[in-house]
Amino acid sequence: LKSVVRVATCLGADFAPFLDRVVAPLLQAARGDRILVERSADDSEDDDGDDLQPGEFVVRTEALEEQAQACQLVCALAEATMGGYAPYAEASLAALAPLCGSAITSDVRCVAAAALPALTGCVRVADRERGGRGQAALGPLLFALDALLEAIAEEAEQEPLEAVVQALGACVEAACRIEQGDERVTRADQCAPLLEGSRLPPEALCRALHACLAATLQRRAVRAAEATLDADYDDEQCRADAQAGDADGSLLFHVGEAVGSVLRTHGVRALSGLQAEWLPRL
């Protein structure tokens, strides 16, 4: 399948007629149905030689690798074929979006989140090619945002949290931009404000990102207090706190970028989401 995706990258939209043969096995692998396997009575030991009882479940590491790779390949296909991938966007979102918060490994959560902007964007491109105004992308966008907002609220690990925040801003821009292109959206008049009047208005995204900001600043405050008050605070802990501070700084950068995406796509309509919580804290 890797070779097929490389061919798709070269052919671009011309590869769309062949997607039907490729997407189904990729989504099957992405769903991870074979990751947890029940041991039978014939399997008395695992790979490490530990005794296992029939009925116990084990994680197949090769299936985890296949899952992460499948998410990456789905993203590559959607980016390569764009509007041609739109008929498969709904099934792909149904398979990948829940993984942003539920996948066993952080690697899978990261790559699943990274694929969502291409899946929402391909629907918008297909709608524009048919003469529409891009409104067809609203449903996929809301579906993706639901999964991303849930992941932002629950994710405890730094790297996947960054990936989810990045994906949130990228999904909004991918679904709302009017013209296709690689250049970055810089003005609201380049976008259709799809979220205005929807069940997830721009201010809802701003609130979720503000909660992420507040949690990050709280972690910084706790570390600063421990450095001041903990009598056992040493150089090793100082280095660990410095690394954690760098990671928080990277996360805050992506939070700011995501807020920028909301503002760039919805203009003044998104400012109300900043006035109540963001401006006092800033």
N, C-alpha and C positions, 0 to 999 in steps of 0.2 A: 504493500500500500504506500510505502514511502516513495517508491519510484513513480507510482501513479500520481501522487500529489506533486512531485517534481514536474511531471508532464503537464499537469493542470496549471502549475505556475507559469510554464512557458506558453501554453495556449491561451490562458486567460478565459474570457467569456466563451471561446470556441469549445471549451471542454464541457460546457454545461450539459450537452446531450448524454454524456457518459456518467454523470453524477449518480444516476439511479443504481449503478452497479457498485459504487464505492461507498456511498453514505451509510447504507444499512449496516454493513459489518463494522464500520467505524463507531456508529452510535451504540451498537451492541457492546463493543469493547468499552466505550466511554461510560455506559451505565454501570459497569462493574459487577454484572450478575454472577461472575465466577470468582470473585475475590474471596468471599467466605465460603469454605467448603466443609461439609460435614464428614468427619472421619467414619469410615466403615469398620466392621469387625476385623477386616483383613489388615488394617493399618494400625500396628501396635506401637510404632515409634515415629516421631517427627524427624526432620532433617538433622536435628541436634542430638538425636539419640534419647530424647525424653519420652517417657511412657505417656501414651494417650489412650483415653477411654473412648470406646465407640459412642457416637453421638456428640462428641466435642467438635467445635468448629475451629478451623485454622485459617490464617490469612495466606493466600497464595501471592508471594511477592512478584512473580512474573506477571500476574494479572494486574497488579498495581502499576507496574511499568507500562503494560499495554494500555491501561486506562489513561495515564498521563500522556502517552504518545498519541492516543486516539483524539484527545482533546486538542492537542497541538495541530494534528492533521485536519481536523474539522475547521479550525480557525484558518489554516492555510488555504483550504479549499474555498471557504467563504470569501476570503480576501482576494483570491485569484479570479473567481468567477463572478463575484458581486451579485448583480441582479439575477444571474442564472441560478444562484443558490437559494433564492427566496422561497421556492416551493418546499425546501427542506428546512427552512429556518425554524418553523414551529416545533417540529420533532427534535431538532438539534437543541433548541432552548429548553425543551422539556427534559432532555437528557443531561445537559451540562449545567444549567442554572442551579439546580439543587445541590450540585457538587461543591459550589462555592462555600457552603457552610457545613456540609455533611460528609465530605470525602475523608477517608481515614488519614491520608497523608497531606501535609502542607503543600507538597509539590503539585498534587492534583488540584487542590483548592486554588492555587495560583494560576495554573494553566487554564482551568475551567473559567475563572473570572476573566482572564485575558482574552478568551474567545468571544465573549458576549458582545463587545462593540461591533465586531464584524458581522455577527448574526443579526443584530438590529439594523445595522447599516445596509445590508444587502436587501432587506425588505423595502427600505426607503428608496434605494436605487431602482428597484424593479417597479415600484409605484410611479416614480418620476418618468421612467422609460415608457410607461403606459399612458402618460399624460396626466397623471394624478399630481397632487400637491404634497405627497409624502405622508398623508394622514394614516396610511396603512401601517406605518411604522409605530404608531402609538401603542397598539396592543403588545407587540413584542417588547417595546421599550418598558412598559409598565411591568411586564412579566419579569424581565431582567432586573429592573430596579427593586422589585419585591425581594428577590433572592439576595441581591447585593446589600440592601438595607438590613435584612435579617442577619447576614454574615457580619456586617459592621458592628451590629449590636452584640454579637456573641463571640466573635473571633478573639482568641487570647494570644495568638502568635503574631509576631511583628511582620514577617515577610508576607504571609497571606493577607493580613490586614491592609498592608500597603497596596497589594495587588487588587484587592476589592475596591479600595478608595479610588485608585487609578481607573479601574474599569467603570466605576460609576460616572465619572466625568466624561470618559471616552464614549460611553453608551449614549449619554445625552447629546454630545456633539455629533455622533454618527447618525443618530435618528433625526436630529433637528436641522442639520445643515441643508441648505437648498441646492448648492452645486456640488458635484463630486470633484474631488481633488485631494492631493496630499497636503496642501498648505493648511495651516491652522486657521480655524475660525477666529476672527478678531472683533467682529461687530455683530450686534443683534440683528441688523437688517440682512445678514447673510444666512439667517436661520428662520425656521418656522417654529414658533413657541408651542410645541405640541403639548407640553404639560400644563399649560394655562387652562384652568377650568376642569382638569382631570382629577381623579381621586388621589393623585400624588402631585400636588402643585409644587412649584419651585421651593416654596418656603418649607415644605416637608423635607426636602433634601438638605436644605440649609440647617434645619434642626438636627438631623442625623449627623451631619458633618460637625456641627458645633459640639455635640455630645462626644464625638471622637476627639476633638480639640480639648475639651474639658478634661477627659480622662487622661490625655497625654500630659497636660499641665499638672494634673494631680500627681501623676507618677513622678514628675520632676520635683514637685514640692516635697514629696515623701523622701526622695533620695537626698535632697538638700537638708532636710531635718535630721535624717539619720547620720549624715556626715558631720553635723554639728553636735548632736547629742549622744551618739553611740561611742562609749569609751573604747570599744574594741575596733573601731573603724581604722583600717590599715591601708597600705599602699595597694594591696591586691583588690580590696573593695573599691578603692578610688578608681583603679583602672576599669573595673567592671562597670562602675557608674558612668565613667566617661564613654564607654562603648554603648551603654544603654542610652545615654544622652544623644550620641550621634544617631542612633536608630530612631529616637523620638524626633530629632530634627528632620530626618528624611521623611518620616510620616507626616509631620506638620507641613512640609513642602507639598506633598501630594494632596493633603487636605485643602491647602490653599489653591492648588491647581484645579481641584474638583469644584470648589466654590466659584472659581473663575469661569469654568465651563458652564455652570448654571447661569452666571451673570451674562456671559457672552451670548448664550443662546436665547435668553429670555429678557434681557435688558432690564429696564426699570421695573418691570413686573416682579422681578426677583428681589428687589431691594427690601420689600416688607419683611422678607424672611431673615434679613440681617439686622433690622432695627431693634427687635425685641431682645435678642440674645447676643449676637456677635458684637455690635458696636459698643455696648457697655463693657464687655470683657476686653476688647481691643483697646 
